[in-house]
Amino acid sequence: LEYLLRHSDAGTLIFSRGYKDSNYLDMVYKLCPELYVNMPGRLNCKKLPVLKNLVYIGEGPGAGLFSWGDMLALGEGIADGELAARQSSLKPDDVINIHYTTGVTGFPKGVMLTHRNLVRNAASIGQCMHLGPDDRLCIAVPLFNTFGSVLGTLTCVASAAAMVMLESFNPVKVLETVEKEKCTALHGVPTMFITELEVQEKKRFDISSLRTGIMSGAPCPPELIKAVVEKMGMQGIVVTYGQAEASPGITMTRTDEPLQVRLHTVGKALEGVEVKIVDPATGQELPPGSQGEICARGYNIMKGYYKMPEATAAAIDEDGWLHTGDLGVLDKNGYLRVTGRIKDLIIRGGENIYPREIEEFLRTHPQVKDVQVVGVPSEKYGEEVMAFVQLKDGADVSAEEIRKYCVGKIARYKIPAYIHFVDSYPTTASGKVQKFKLRELGIKVLAAKREMPGTA
């Protein structure tokens, strides 16, 4: 939180008490103890000198904080003419959102997205789904992600569809809500649909109103898409491919396309977007049917990374092409199939996990010598985190003890599902660890364990 507030130059923070086991109120006072002696709106925080206004949504805001009611009251003092002047000063290509994502350096990067980026992308998404005023979209995906904030809420605004909101994901609550509100559309990452199918098998909810929705955020297995069509009645289920740097949609299948297309591809480029495949080594465009790096260009590409010109230049070339870091194949008809990732990024159930963060944390364990983290295939989550750990001489620690060390210190979904102890790592001649070989080893280790009785 401290890094994001400082890097973004945020002058105002609006927050609630917390969520699950995270207490935002405590975090804020730990970051800025000056709140105890500063008036609301006049914060002078040593760590965060730009931050001045903190608005608390909840009962009894506490020292140095505005309440939500206070903020609304401040608006009453703004003249209509002043408000109109501010509104008219805005331009379609002004940055409206800085979305933080984890890049190859392991540090969060601020993706600068404009009004045009977001609104046009949301409108395009709605058109691919044939979303309109008669639709009701159940949104159970996180709003801090572009899946929720663009493919969810903004797509509803652009399509005049109703939003049916859930505070957090729970498969039973999702199905109950779809039944009660007669939702016609439902979004989710593959893991969400897997658990919804499991619940629907045990207790039948009337979800016959469903017709469409987006499955995205992680590799979407064809059999899962087929099951959603057959068992949840979502005949118009579609898949969107993209990333925050592209607002986020790059390609998408359409509700009226053959099911086989929607099972085995991530669709064609959205209107106004170009897609090509290039050789990652040379940057030369490759012919249809060739595997290479997926690149995109169009209205949807970010303005750049906030205060990171070098990272921006590395991501967007001189001709305006965004280099996604993903591998794919484009067929002669323009349909894209994603085949892998150049980056080390692990995508577990739609959550992006960067190995370096976990590696650096685990190295703080007093008995750990070194650690390398990779993603291994998972039927439920798409990928799971696997850590290859080298212990210090004479050290004696179990995998379970290492997991307990992580609890409460890193996000739960980042805690390695599998821990394998090794004496060395496969490396190149220059000493660089070959993570693709570790991934192969991990797959073999897990396969061997499953063949043994009583093991997972």
Backbone hydrogen bonds, N-H to C=O, Kabsch-Sander energy under -0.5 kcal/mol:
donor,donor_aa,acceptor,acceptor_aa,energy
5,L,1,L,-2.5
6,R,2,E,-2.3
7,H,3,Y,-3.0
8,S,4,L,-2.3
9,D,5,L,-0.6
9,D,6,R,-0.7
10,A,5,L,-1.3
13,L,53,N,-2.5
15,F,55,V,-2.5
17,R,57,I,-0.5
19,Y,22,S,-1.8
22,S,19,Y,-2.4
23,N,21,D,-0.6
24,Y,17,R,-1.2
24,Y,22,S,-0.8
25,L,17,R,-1.7
27,M,23,N,-1.8
28,V,24,Y,-2.4
29,Y,25,L,-1.9
30,K,26,D,-2.1
31,L,27,M,-2.3
32,C,28,V,-2.5
35,L,32,C,-2.0
36,Y,33,P,-1.7
37,V,34,E,-1.6
38,N,34,E,-1.0
41,G,52,K,-0.6
42,R,39,M,-2.3
43,L,52,K,-1.3
45,C,48,L,-0.5
45,C,51,L,-0.5
51,L,48,L,-0.6
52,K,11,G,-2.4
53,N,11,G,-2.5
55,V,13,L,-2.9
56,Y,54,L,-0.6
56,Y,66,F,-3.4
57,I,15,F,-2.9
57,I,55,V,-0.5
58,G,56,Y,-0.9
65,L,62,G,-1.4
66,F,54,L,-3.0
68,W,56,Y,-1.0
71,M,67,S,-1.9
72,L,68,W,-2.0
73,A,69,G,-2.2
74,L,70,D,-2.0
75,G,71,M,-1.2
76,E,72,L,-0.7
76,E,73,A,-1.0
77,G,74,L,-1.1
78,I,75,G,-1.6
79,A,77,G,-0.6
83,L,79,A,-2.1
84,A,80,D,-2.6
85,A,81,G,-2.2
86,R,82,E,-2.0
87,Q,83,L,-2.6
88,S,84,A,-2.6
89,S,85,A,-0.9
89,S,86,R,-0.6
90,L,87,Q,-1.3
94,D,91,K,-2.2
96,I,113,L,-2.5
97,N,113,L,-2.0
99,H,97,N,-0.6
99,H,111,V,-2.5
100,Y,98,I,-0.6
101,T,109,K,-2.4
103,G,101,T,-0.5
103,G,107,F,-1.2
106,G,103,G,-1.6
109,K,101,T,-3.6
111,V,99,H,-2.9
111,V,109,K,-0.9
112,M,110,G,-0.6
112,M,304,G,-2.7
113,L,97,N,-3.0
113,L,111,V,-0.7
115,H,94,D,-1.5
116,R,92,P,-2.5
118,L,114,T,-2.2
119,V,115,H,-2.9
120,R,116,R,-1.7
121,N,117,N,-1.4
122,A,118,L,-2.5
123,A,119,V,-2.2
124,S,120,R,-2.2
125,I,121,N,-2.3
126,G,122,A,-2.2
127,Q,123,A,-1.9
128,C,124,S,-2.1
129,M,125,I,-1.2
130,H,126,G,-0.6
130,H,127,Q,-0.8
131,L,126,G,-2.7
135,D,132,G,-2.2
137,L,162,A,-2.8
138,C,136,R,-0.6
138,C,185,A,-2.7
139,I,137,L,-0.6
139,I,164,V,-2.9
140,A,138,C,-0.7
145,N,142,P,-0.7
148,G,142,P,-0.9
148,G,145,N,-0.7
149,S,145,N,-2.6
150,V,146,T,-2.1
151,L,146,T,-1.9
153,T,148,G,-2.6
154,L,149,S,-1.1
155,T,150,V,-1.6
156,C,152,G,-1.7
157,V,153,T,-2.0
158,A,154,L,-2.7
159,S,155,T,-1.4
160,A,156,C,-1.0
160,A,157,V,-0.7
161,A,156,C,-2.0
162,A,135,D,-2.5
164,V,137,L,-2.9
164,V,162,A,-0.5
165,M,163,M,-0.6
166,L,139,I,-1.7
174,V,170,N,-2.6
175,L,171,P,-2.1
176,E,172,V,-2.6
177,T,173,K,-2.5
178,V,174,V,-2.6
179,E,175,L,-2.1
180,K,176,E,-2.8
181,E,177,T,-3.1
182,K,178,V,-0.8
183,C,178,V,-1.3
184,T,136,R,-1.7
185,A,136,R,-1.8
186,L,212,T,-1.3
187,H,138,C,-1.5
188,G,214,I,-2.1
192,M,189,V,-0.9
193,F,189,V,-1.6
194,I,190,P,-2.2
195,T,191,T,-2.1
196,E,192,M,-2.2
197,L,193,F,-2.3
198,E,194,I,-1.8
199,V,195,T,-2.2
200,Q,196,E,-2.6
201,E,197,L,-1.6
202,K,198,E,-1.0
202,K,199,V,-0.6
203,K,199,V,-2.8
205,F,203,K,-0.6
207,I,205,F,-1.4
210,L,207,I,-1.8
211,R,184,T,-2.8
212,T,184,T,-2.1
213,G,236,G,-0.7
215,M,238,V,-2.5
216,S,188,G,-1.3
216,S,214,I,-0.5
224,L,221,P,-0.7
225,I,221,P,-2.0
226,K,222,P,-2.5
227,A,223,E,-2.0
228,V,224,L,-2.2
229,V,225,I,-2.0
230,E,226,K,-2.5
231,K,227,A,-3.2
232,M,227,A,-0.5
232,M,228,V,-1.4
233,G,229,V,-0.6
234,M,228,V,-1.5
235,Q,233,G,-1.8
236,G,211,R,-3.3
237,I,234,M,-1.8
238,V,213,G,-2.6
240,T,215,M,-0.7
241,Y,251,T,-2.4
243,Q,248,P,-1.6
246,A,243,Q,-2.8
247,S,244,A,-1.9
250,I,241,Y,-3.0
250,I,251,T,-0.5
251,T,241,Y,-1.8
252,M,268,K,-2.4
253,T,239,V,-2.1
255,T,128,C,-2.0
257,E,254,R,-1.8
261,V,258,P,-0.8
262,R,258,P,-1.5
263,L,259,L,-1.8
264,H,260,Q,-1.7
265,T,261,V,-1.4
266,V,336,L,-3.1
268,K,252,M,-1.3
270,L,250,I,-2.4
273,V,270,L,-2.1
274,E,297,R,-3.5
276,K,295,C,-2.1
278,V,293,E,-2.3
279,D,284,Q,-2.6
283,G,279,D,-3.3
286,L,277,I,-3.4
289,G,330,L,-2.4
290,S,287,P,-1.6
292,G,328,G,-1.9
293,E,278,V,-2.7
294,I,326,D,-2.7
295,C,276,K,-2.8
296,A,322,L,-1.9
297,R,274,E,-2.0
299,Y,272,G,-1.0
301,I,298,G,-1.4
302,M,245,E,-2.6
303,K,112,M,-2.4
304,G,112,M,-0.6
306,Y,110,G,-3.0
308,M,305,Y,-2.0
312,T,308,M,-2.1
313,A,309,P,-2.4
314,A,310,E,-1.6
315,A,311,A,-1.3
316,I,312,T,-2.8
317,D,315,A,-0.5
317,D,321,W,-2.3
320,G,317,D,-2.0
322,L,296,A,-3.7
323,H,315,A,-3.2
323,H,321,W,-0.5
324,T,294,I,-2.1
324,T,322,L,-0.8
327,L,340,G,-2.5
328,G,292,G,-2.7
329,V,337,R,-2.7
330,L,290,S,-0.6
331,D,329,V,-0.5
331,D,335,Y,-2.6
334,G,331,D,-1.9
336,L,267,G,-2.4
337,R,329,V,-2.4
339,T,327,L,-2.1
340,G,327,L,-1.4
342,I,325,G,-3.5
343,K,325,G,-1.1
346,I,353,I,-2.8
348,R,346,I,-0.7
348,R,351,E,-2.3
349,G,347,I,-0.7
349,G,381,Y,-3.1
351,E,348,R,-2.1
353,I,346,I,-3.2
357,E,354,Y,-1.1
358,I,354,Y,-0.9
359,E,355,P,-2.9
360,E,356,R,-2.8
361,F,357,E,-1.7
362,L,358,I,-2.9
363,R,359,E,-1.7
364,T,361,F,-2.1
365,H,362,L,-1.6
368,V,365,H,-1.7
369,K,390,Q,-3.0
370,D,390,Q,-1.7
372,Q,388,F,-2.0
374,V,386,M,-2.4
376,V,384,E,-2.4
378,S,382,G,-1.3
382,G,378,S,-1.8
383,E,381,Y,-1.1
384,E,376,V,-2.5
386,M,374,V,-2.7
387,A,418,Y,-2.7
388,F,372,Q,-3.2
389,V,387,A,-0.7
389,V,420,H,-2.3
390,Q,370,D,-3.1
391,L,389,V,-0.5
392,K,367,Q,-2.2
395,A,392,K,-2.4
402,I,398,S,-1.7
403,R,399,A,-2.1
404,K,400,E,-2.3
405,Y,401,E,-1.5
406,C,402,I,-0.9
406,C,403,R,-0.9
407,V,403,R,-1.1
408,G,410,I,-0.5
409,K,406,C,-2.5
410,I,406,C,-1.8
414,K,411,A,-1.7
415,I,411,A,-0.6
415,I,412,R,-1.3
417,A,385,V,-1.5
418,Y,385,V,-1.8
420,H,387,A,-2.9
422,V,389,V,-2.5
428,T,432,K,-2.3
431,G,428,T,-1.6
434,Q,426,P,-2.8
435,K,433,V,-1.1
437,K,434,Q,-0.8
438,L,434,Q,-1.3
439,R,435,K,-2.5
440,E,436,F,-1.8
441,L,437,K,-2.3
442,G,438,L,-2.8
443,I,439,R,-2.2
444,K,440,E,-1.9
445,V,441,L,-2.8
446,L,442,G,-2.5
447,A,443,I,-2.1
448,A,444,K,-2.3
449,K,445,V,-1.9
450,R,446,L,-2.0
451,E,447,A,-1.1
452,M,448,A,-0.6
452,M,449,K,-0.9
455,T,452,M,-1.5
